[in-house]
Amino acid sequence: MTVEQAQSVKELLMQCQGTIPANLVHPLFNEYKAHISPGATMPCTCSPKSWNEILAQLKDKVETTLSEAQVF
């Protein structure tokens, strides 16, 4: 994940306050597949535990990418 991609994903994640807006479900999952788990299948939107895990993993990846960029 590049710094630019991390910033873009961070902007998407910031729009998720308590729930994931319907228009962000596919973009967030596409980012998850691209950067974390390429073989993943999208869970049902009625499965909050799975989505919370996806969001947490994306957030961790974004934070790691951005913090590593600041070191250099």
C-alpha positions as CSV (number, residue, x, y, z in Angstrom):
1,M,0.0,0.0,0.0
2,T,1.4,3.4,-1.0
3,V,1.1,6.5,1.1
4,E,-1.4,7.9,-1.4
5,Q,-3.5,4.7,-1.2
6,A,-3.4,4.8,2.6
7,Q,-4.6,8.4,2.7
8,S,-7.5,7.5,0.4
9,V,-8.5,4.5,2.5
10,K,-8.2,6.6,5.6
11,E,-10.7,9.1,4.1
12,L,-13.1,6.2,3.5
13,L,-12.7,4.9,7.0
14,M,-13.3,8.3,8.5
15,Q,-16.8,8.3,7.0
16,C,-17.7,5.1,9.0
17,Q,-19.0,6.4,12.3
18,G,-20.9,3.5,13.9
19,T,-22.1,2.1,10.6
20,I,-20.7,1.7,7.1
21,P,-22.6,3.9,4.6
22,A,-24.1,1.7,1.8
23,N,-22.1,3.5,-0.9
24,L,-18.8,2.6,0.9
25,V,-19.4,-1.2,1.3
26,H,-17.9,-2.2,-2.0
27,P,-15.0,0.4,-2.1
28,L,-13.9,-0.6,1.4
29,F,-14.1,-4.3,0.6
30,N,-12.2,-3.8,-2.6
31,E,-9.4,-2.1,-0.7
32,Y,-9.4,-4.9,1.8
33,K,-9.0,-7.5,-1.0
34,A,-6.3,-5.4,-2.7
35,H,-4.2,-4.8,0.4
36,I,-4.9,-7.5,3.0
37,S,-6.7,-10.6,1.8
38,P,-6.9,-11.1,-2.0
39,G,-8.9,-14.3,-1.9
40,A,-11.6,-13.0,0.5
41,T,-15.2,-13.1,-0.2
42,M,-17.4,-10.3,0.8
43,P,-19.4,-11.1,4.0
44,C,-23.1,-10.3,4.3
45,T,-23.7,-6.7,5.4
46,C,-25.8,-8.3,8.2
47,S,-22.5,-9.6,9.7
48,P,-21.1,-6.8,11.9
49,K,-18.4,-8.9,13.4
50,S,-16.9,-9.7,10.0
51,W,-17.1,-6.0,9.0
52,N,-15.6,-4.8,12.2
53,E,-12.6,-7.1,11.6
54,I,-12.3,-5.8,8.0
55,L,-12.3,-2.2,9.2
56,A,-9.9,-2.9,12.0
57,Q,-7.4,-4.6,9.6
58,L,-7.7,-1.8,7.1
59,K,-7.2,0.8,9.8
60,D,-4.1,-1.1,11.1
61,K,-2.7,-1.3,7.5
62,V,-3.3,2.4,6.9
63,E,-1.7,3.4,10.3
64,T,1.3,1.2,9.6
65,T,1.8,2.5,6.1
66,L,1.5,6.2,7.2
67,S,3.7,5.8,10.3
68,E,6.4,4.0,8.2
69,A,6.3,6.9,5.7
70,Q,6.9,9.4,8.5
71,V,10.0,7.6,9.6
72,F,11.7,8.3,6.3
